[in-house]
Amino acid sequence: MDALNPGFTLIEGDHTLSSDDLRPDGESVVEVAKTGVKGVVAALLGTGDVFVVRDASVPLPQVAEDKVWLQTSGTTGAPKWVGHSRDRLKARIRAGGDRARWLLTFHPGSFAGLQVILTAMAGGHILIAPGHGASIADLADLAVAEQATHISGTPTFWRAFLMALGDRSLPLKSVTLGGEAADQTLLDAVKARFPQAHLRHIYATTEAGTVFSVQDGLAGFPRDWLNDDLSVTEQETLEVKGLDTGDIVELTPNRVLFRGRRDAMVNVGGVKVYPEAVESCLLELSFIQDVRVSARPNPITGHVLVADIVLKPDSGFDEAQIKAHLQGLPRAQRPVSLRYVDALDISATGKKSRSV
């Protein structure tokens, strides 16, 4: 892959590697847990099929298509392989601009992670890669220590990152959100915290790649972007080039808003409920940093909702205010249990996990 700019630098753990240190190594199977980001970079510089392994228990596909093969997250079932041509991976890479210091928050074997890696490689930027299993607090410390200027992460990452960062200074020039729906409360909070940074949120899938980028600071995307390749099905899900993404959307006069995942929907007393919609409601309260709403089996209603809530430090919250706020939701959408936690568990994809 002709994507390595001579100015590229990789900072991974205690090692700083220049482009002269990074060459194709001929390996077609890259187990990220063993090779780290250096192994991914070396594989991308080669030719032929490359398999970036996140889950070693998943058999390799028998193909010969000269593609880079990624595993889906497995959030909604067993991970599967999806192949991307190198041209497709590079299609939306913008290499120009001043030298940036990119902090890698996504898994290196994910589509979003590869986009960050390739952007740094092509632009001659500095890529700051955390160690395996790094926490959000570790990432905040690393961002400050290395003075990151560009960070891309999931909304779940950003909520936790803002809290871990506290009032420490960070010279961010670019903030990108992806992997989950970005709600207006979070977009406003990030903009207020980093007013000089360029803010955007992107919509992408492992199968379709990057679909669009929204840069107006508003949740969802403009309704007039809908066309033959980007449409809404009768089941109110977003369809991209004939592929049903499973993302539930709501049409407003000027906007298309994301409301949840079809596979995350739960049945509460015969009512379809999307946990993400309840989370968005709770996140409207200024003293809540993040929340995860999940389902618990119930012999009468089938399921009930429970909420794990992370409060902002020194928030001085009032639980009665939370319960009063929830009264604005239909009964089926109101969690029956509120639990207050220090942090939410975040998967390797940077997203919240929900169990039914």
Secondary structure, DSSP 8 states (H G I E B T S, - for coil): -----TT-EEEETTEEEEGGG------SEEEHHHHHHHHHHHHHTS-S-EEEES-TTS------SS-EEEE---TTSS--EEEE-HHHHHTT----SS--EEEE-S-TTSHHHHHHHHHHHHHT-EEEE--TT--HHHHHHHHHHHT--EEEE-HHHHHHHHHHHTT-----SEEEE-SS---HHHHHHHHHH-TTSEEEEEEEETTTEEEEEE-SS-SSEEGGG--SSEEE-TTSEEEETTEEEEEEEEE-SSEEEEEEEGGG-EEETTEEE-HHHHHHHHTTSTTEEEEEEEEEEETTTEEEEEEEEEE-TT----HHHHHHHHTTS-GGGS-SEEEE-S---B-TTSSB----
